[in-house]
């Protein structure tokens, strides 16, 4: 039986192969998936054109190099990928075919890309394993599409802030951590005063522009560890997962109120709004999402009742 050798792979020559083997070689080189073959020691015996293109080893051929050390040496988070944990190496050891959907390969230039691949053992006529095939594809576009869909499901398309569902998840995680670490957590409910007249007089496009700028101002008032979210319309919430007490939460709320009260320039139209903000703390006003949310909402309406453009702290039960 005629076999591919390192020499004729590197040279690209298939003249020593019979017509059927030449046909197989031509098919292999024409497929869009990357394919490379390694021996029992992990040394790359051959790769097709797609593999060379994706991995970028054309100028310094991958053939003859240790596959794991060349293209599979680290995980996506840059932690070292031990050979003993490599699915391809495992296939050579136990002969099991593996399909891996979430991994990365590394190019010659030091950059990585996400891959999905199947690795299968190569056996001789007696059934002994003498290597493995790796068939892979670049799934960068798939990963990016999945990320876009996830962002659409979790974020407000207008402001790019977390939506109600994502905020609820973050709030519940923060509540659990606050209980475990015995720290105070604050929830701010924010409603823009007199927003509807802007929509009515200047149009919804201007209203949308105002919401985007308002979201940016609120985000600039908090830490990276805090969360600003849009619940819908002109209603926003802010999660402060760790505060010293009411004074800290009220200070952040006042900072946001002042930021929102500064005039907005909307393509030449200068408008001014205000905000009514309700503040509730965990554990003082509630230790679960429903109770804390209700308290912050009631406090926000109290701020509106007191003339708007203000901050109100929730009332502790029994006081």
N, C-alpha and C positions, 0 to 999 in steps of 0.2 A: 504494500500500500504506500502510495506517495504522500508525504506529509509536507506541510509548510515549514520552512526553516527561517530562522532569523535573517539569514543572508538574503533570501529571495523576497522576504517581506520588505526589508529595508530598501532593496533595489527596485521593488515594484515589479519584478520579473515573475511571470507565471509560465514561462516557456517550458519549464520542466514538468509541468502538470498535464495530465490527460485532459481531453476536452470537457468531460463532466466536471472535473475539479476546477477547470478554468471558468466554467459557467457558475459554479458555486462561488468562486472568488469574485466574479463580476457582480453577482447578486448581492453579496456581502458588502461590496464597496458602494452599491447604489442605494442601500436602505438609509432612511433618514435617522434611525436610532443609532447611537454610538455603540460599537461592539469592540470589546477587546478580550483577549484570551491570556490567561496566566497559567504558569506551570505549578507543580506541587510546592515549589519554594516561593511562589508569589511573584515570579519574574514575568513581565509582559512578553508574550511571544509574538503577538500581532495585534493590530488595531485597524479598524476600517476608516474610511475618509471622514465619516461623520464624527467619530471619536476624536480623530486628530484635529478637526475643526473646532469642536467644542472645548477640548482640553488645551489646545494651543501648543502642542509639542512638535509642531511640524519642523521647526528649525533645529530641535534637539530631540530626536525621535524617542517616544516613550518606550518603544520596543527595546528590551534589554534591561530596563529599569525595574525596580521593585514597585509594583503597582500601588501597594498601600502607602509606602513611604513617599511616592511621587504625587498621588492625587487624593489620598484618603486619610491623611495624617492628623487632621483636626476636625472637631465638630463645628457646627455653625457658630457656636458661642465662643470659639477659639480655644476651648479646652482640648487637650491632647486626646486623640482617638487611638487607644491602645490596640495593637494588632490582635490581641487575644479577644477583643470585643468586636472585631470586624466581622460582619455577616459573610463577606466573601471568603475570608480565612476559615470561618466556621464551616462553610460549604465544602471546602477542600478536606477538612477534618472528618466531618460526619456524612458527607454525601447527600445532604438535604438541599433541595432547591428552595430558594428564598426570594420573596418579592418584597422589596423595601420601598415604601411610598414617601418617606420623609427623611432625606439625607442630603449631604452636600459633597461635591467633588471639587478639587482645587486645580486651577489652571497653572500653567508654567509661570505666569506673571504674578502669582501669589494671590489672585482673586478667587473667590469661590462662587458657585452657583447651585441652586437647589436641584436635586435629581430624584427621579424615581427609577429603580432598576430591578432587574431580575438576575440572580446569579445561580448557575446550575453546574453540577459536577461533570467532568469529562472522565469517562472510563475507557480502559483498554478492553481487548477481547476477553480478558479473564475477569473483568469487573473491577479491577483495581483503579482507584482514582489517581489520575496523573495531572489534573489541573481543573480549571473552571472557566466558564464563559461569563462575561458580564455584559448585559444588554441594558443600556440606559438612555434616558431622554432628559433634556433640560426642561424643567417645569416652572421656570421663572414667570412666564405669562400666566400660568394657572394660579400660582401663588399670589400674584398681584391682583388677579380677578377675584380670588377668594377674599383678599384683604379689603378690596373695594366693596364687595357685597357685605362683609361683616361691618364695615364702617357705615354703610347705608342703613344697616339694621340697628346700629347702636348710636348713631349721631344725627343731630339735626342738620339737614342738608343746607339750610340757609346760613346758620351761624357756625357750623362744624363743632358745636358743643355736644356733650353727651345728651342723649334724649332721656325720657322718663324711665325706660326699661334699664338702661345702663346705669343711670343714677341710682335707681332702686338697688341694683346689685352692689354698687359701691357703698351705699349707705348701710346696707345690712352687714357687709364685711367690716366696715368701720365700727359699727355698733358692737360686733362681736369682739373686735380688737380692743375697743375702749373698755368693755367689761373685763376682759382678760388682764389688761394692763392697768386697770383702775385709773383711767384718765377721763377728762371731760371732753365731750364732743359737742359741736354746735351746728345747728341747722338754720339757715337764713332763707326766708321766703321773700321774694322781691317781685313787686308788681309796678310796672311803669304807669305813672299817673298821666291821665289825659293823652293816652297814645292814640285812641280811636279818632279824635279830631284831626290828627296828622294824616292818617290814612284817608280820611274823608276829604280833606282840603288839598293835600299834595299828591294823593294817589298811593296805591299799594306799593309801587316800586320805591317811592321815597320811604314809606313805612318799613319796607324790608331793609333798606340801606341803614335806617336808624337802628333797627334791631341788631344788625351786624356790628355797627360801631359801638352800640351799648354793650354787646357781648364782649367785644375786645377790651373795653374799658373795665368791665367787671373782672375779666381774667387778669388784667394788669394789676389789680388790687390785692390779689391773693398769692399764696405760695404755690410752688409746683406740686406740693403734696395735697393741696386743696382741690376741690372740684366745683366748677361752675357748670350748670346744666340749664337747658331750656325745656320747660315742661310743655309749652305750647303757647300760642298767642304772644302776649307780652309778659308772661309769667316765667320767672327764673328762680333757681334755687342755688344755694352755695353750701357745700359741705366743708366744715373745718374739723378734720378728724382728731385734732389734739389742741386744746386751748387750756389756759390756766384757770379760767373762770369766766363769769359773765362780762367782766370789764374788757377782756380780750376780744370776745365775740362782738360786743357792742362797738368796739373801736374799729373792727374790720367793716361792720355794717355801716358805720358813719363814713368811713373812707369811700365805700362804694356809693353811698348816697351823694356825697359831694362830687364824686367823679361823674355821676349821671346828671347832676344838676348843671354842670358846665354846658354852654351852648354847643350844639352839633352843627357842623357845616355839611349840608347835604347838596352837593353840586351847586353851590351858590346860595341856596336857601338856608338861612340860619334859624334853627329851631331850638327851643329849650323845653326840657321836660323835668320831671322830678320822679322820685321813687318812694314808695311806702314799703318798709322792710320790717318783717317780723322775725324775732330771734328766739329760738328754743334750745335748751341744753340737755344733754344726757349726762348724768342720770336725773338731774333736778326736775326736768319736765316730762320725762318719759325714757324708757329703756328699749322701746321697740319702734319700728318704722311708723306704724299707724298712729300711735300716741304722739310721738315727737312731731310728725308731719302735721297733725291736727293742731297741736299747740302753736307751731310756727305760723300756720295759716291764720289762726284766730288772732295772733299777735299782729300779723300784717294788716288784717282788717281793723284792728284797734288803731294802728298808725294812720290808716285812711280816715277813720272816724275823728281823729284828733287834728284834722286839717291837711292830711297828706304831707309828702315831702318830709317824712320823719322815720324814726326807728323806735320800735316798741319791743320790750322784752316780755316773753310769755309769763303768765301768772302761775306760780306754783300752786298745785292743788292744796286746798286747806288754808290758803292765805288770803 
